[in-house]
Amino acid sequence: MRVLLAQSAPVPDDPADPALTTVAEHARAADAAVIVGYVERLDGGGVANSVACFDRDGRQAGTYRKTHLFGHESEVFSPGDDLLVVELAGRRVAPLVCFDVEFPEPARAVARAGAELLVTVAANMDPYGPDHDLAVRARALDNRLPHVYVNRVGSEYGLDFVGGSAVVAADGRALVRLGGEAAERAADVDLESRPESAVDYLRLVRPALPVSDLTITTTTQGATR
């Protein structure tokens, strides 16, 4: 599967904005699926940190709302309550947003639901660049799924966004990595390979196991003499 990384500043914040209409038109004209981050105004009030997923015909096939909010985001955004696997260009794609990728559970859940490709759209800033570098590769390796990571660049509100968009193979290797400036890069992603049976983690992982708590608490713990 051919993918195009494009890291830049974000698009405007209204789902009815001409910018998203333009994205849909370009998707249709280029016969290419597109995933783009935006701030979504919710029907019931409030806003969500979302990604719009357009298929090759320009149809908006799905919207994913960030489920794990970072820091003060909860004072502004409403969290999503559902993960998503959406069919784009005939493949099962699972979008995540920024802080979502730092948790193993969302990526594992969509992998178990049949996702063939992880796509994370981010606005990650200093000093957390290394965190995402590790998490993006780990989520690919955890689930033996290729992972496309797109992070914004530039500065806003005193934050420096670090870029570092990447295409990561199912074994955790970074196949393509961009720097800290606005850029585009095409790459081929292998969606057909299957992991070796010895490292097929989705097949080998056991269900949740009980924890035996052998902590010993005594009545004298913390006492002085």
N, C-alpha and C positions, 0 to 999 in steps of 0.2 A: 504494500500500500504506500502510495506516495503522499507525503505530508509536507506542508509549508509552515515553518515557524515564522511568526511575525511579531516581534516585541516592540511595543511603542507605548505612548500614553493612552489612557482609557477613552472610550467613546462617551457621548452625552448620556444623561441619566433617565430618559423617559422611554418606555417601551414603544410608544407611538412615534418616537422621534424619527425624522427622516434619515438619520444615520443608520438605524437598524433596517429601515426600508432599503437603503442603499446596499447594505450588506447582503440582504436577501436577493436583490437584483443582480449583484456581482456573483453570488453563489450560482444562480441560475445561468448567467451568461458564461461562466467559466466551467459549468458542469462539475462543481466542486462543493463538498460539504464544508461548512464553516462553523466554528465555535468561537464566540466572542463574549467577553465579560462586559457587564453593564450594571448600573444601579436600577433596580426594578421598582416602580411604584405599584404597591399592592392595592387591589380593589377595596379591601376593607380598611385602608389607611396604613401608613408606615411604608417602609422601603426594605428591600432585600438585596443582598449582594449576590447577584445572579449571573448565570451564563445562558445565552440563547444559542440553541443548536439548530442550524439551518441545513437541510439536505440539499442535494444537487439540483433539485428543481426549484429551489428558493423557498420551499415551505419550511416554516418553523416547526420542526419535528418534536421539540421538547424544550423545557426550561428547567434548569437546576438552580436551587437556592442554597447558598452556603449553609451547612448544618452546624459547623463548629466556629463560633465567633471568638475572635482574639481581643484580649484587652478591653478597651473601651468601646469596641464595636457594638456590644450589646446595648449601649446607650443610644445607638442610632439605628441599627438594623434589627429586623425580625429574622430569627433563624429559620431555615427550612426544616421540615420534619421528615423528609423522604429523600433517599438516595435515588439515583436514576441510571438506567441502562437504556440507551436510545439507539435506534437503527439509523446509521448515517452511511451513505455510499455502500449500502448493503452489508455493513459490519456492525457488530454490537459494541457500542462505545459508551464508556462511563466517565462523565465529567465530574471533577472535583474543583473546589475553590480554595486556594491558598492554605490556610491553617488546617483544613481538612486533611491535607496530605501528611501532616505530622502525627496522625493517629493511624495505627495499623488497621483498626476495625472497619472504617468505611471502605477502603480499598479491598479488604478481604470479603466484605459483604457483597460488593458488586462483582467481584471475581467469582464467588460462589453462585451468583445469579446468572452467570454466563457471559460476562463482559469479555471482549477480545482485545480491547485497547483501553488503557487509562489515559485521560487527558486532564491535566491540572492547569487552570488559569489562575495566576497569582499576581499580587501586588506586594511582593516581599521586599523588605528594606534592610539597610544596615541596622544592627549588627547580625542579622539572622540569615545571611546568605549561606553560611556553612550548614545551618540546620536544614535548609531545603535541599542543598546539594546531597546530603546524606539521605534525607527522607525520600526524595524522589527516586533515588537508586534502590533504596530499601523496599519501597512499595512494589517496584517492578520485580525485584528478587523474591520478596515474600510470596508473591502470587504467580510468578513466572509469566508475567504479562508485559509486553512493551508499554512504555510510558512516554507520553509527549507532555512536556512541561513548558509553559509559556509565562514569563514574568515580565512585568512592565519595567520601564526605565524612567529616568528623569527625577526631578525633585518637586515636592509639593508639601505645603504645610510643615516645613522643617524636616521632612523625611526624604532620605535618599534611597531610591529604588534601584536594586542592584542588577536587574536583568538576569543573565545566566540561563536563558532558555535552553532546553536540551531535548534531544531524542535519546531515550534510554532503552536498550535491548532487554529482553526478558531475563537475561542473566545479570542485570544490574550494570552493564557496561554503558558508558555514555558514548553514543555513536556520533552525535553532533552536539556542540555546545557553543552558544553565542556569548559575547562579552557583555559589557555594561552600557553599550550605546544602542540606539534604535537600529535594527537590522532584520534581514530576512534570510532564511536558508531552507532549501529543500532537502529532503532525506527520504530514503526508502525504509519502510518498517515491515519486518517479517511477521505476518500474522498467521502463518501456516505451521511454523515449527512447534513441536510439542516437547516439553521437558523430558529429560531422562527419567526413568521410573524411580531412580534412587533419590532424586531431588524434586519430585513432583509434589510440592508441599501441600497443594490443595487436596490431593488424594491421600497423603500420608498423615496430615494433621488429625489428631484425635479430638473428639468432642470435649467440651469443657470438663476439666478434671476437678475433683474435690481437693481442698487444701487441708492438710492435717496441721493444726496449730499446736505446736509443742511448747509454746511459750509458758514458762513457769512463773506464776505470780505468788509471792508469799506475803504474809502479814507483816513481815519485818522489812520488806523492800522499801528503801528510802529512809529507814530509821537511822538515827545517830546514837553514838554512845561516848 
